């Protein structure tokens, strides 16, 4: 988790109180606010709750292991910087720890599942936990609480996906998957094809890297996109929301007529399919 922490900022690790406020809960995400009564560095994270285990009974061990996990992720990130030839490496405190008031959006969670959300102070010099463990248990909902639909636009070789809430505003924190396919390559019903396609993606460990948030913009020139638009070809673009479960799913169909092609699919009539995950 990247933060804007300043390693030279004033801090203390004594008598620090951390408040955790749960602001929104849905099937696949939890939004929380964290605040402290004093300037301090602290770690925040989330783990699936384990039945029969209470971290509050073993606070020091739990915090130590949580720091180990965060440090492993930090070292993995640093190793990638080495491969990328980067010349600057942010210290653990500024890369991993929080400082000041923070709002965190935990995503890719499972529906109707208990999670531990926790925070504790860390001494940025010794990288040791300080003070007590602050923990709340939150259960995600069994269905999405977000009212979102997807609008879609094509302008030339560029296409745009807009997740829009009930007020018509862009909903920037709703995770979703999107894919475009040339109808010539589909040898089955589009609903069946995309259903299997998205489920196969989710079976891979790195599927989270495919998620989009907010407005997704893509140039369909065959390099970074799934397809290269060709004049006279008909395409299907499928968008699947992932709020712990598949939902708000839609498939758009259009025939691309060249670089000057422009269409903004606003109406239900423009939606080829609208199916629900069962």
Beta strands, then each sheet from edge to edge (+ up, - down):
strand 1: 18-25
strand 2: 30-36
strand 3: 41-48
strand 4: 98-99
strand 5: 102-106
strand 6: 114-123
strand 7: 128-139
strand 8: 148-155
strand 9: 158-165
strand 10: 176-182
strand 11: 216-219
strand 12: 234-242
strand 13: 246-255
strand 14: 262-265
strand 15: 271-273
sheet 1: 1+ 2- 5+
sheet 2: 4+ 3- 6+ 7-
sheet 3: 11+ 9- 8+ 14-
sheet 4: 10+ 12- 13+ 15-
end
